[in-house]
Amino acid sequence: MTSSKSVEQRLAAAANKASRDQDALKALRDYAAEKARIDANTVRLRALRLEKEAADARAAAELAEQKKAAGPAPKRARKSSRSGTPA
């Protein structure tokens, strides 16, 4: 015959196991939600970075085109570093 204490212990153990299982499921859901949040933020930041890089490339191309359209820059007169006396 089973004592009432062992039945109570089994019920308590089953309740503890159910509680641990629920905690584990909650932790898994929290982990998945956090991962999804981080992934979404990473995608957003990557899109911003790519957009900025494209804008920088367009600006550099426009600047190069403007320099090309302006023609060659006038050459500056060179200053001689030597003095007028031979060494």
Residue pairs with C-beta under 8 A, 6 or more apart in sequence:
none
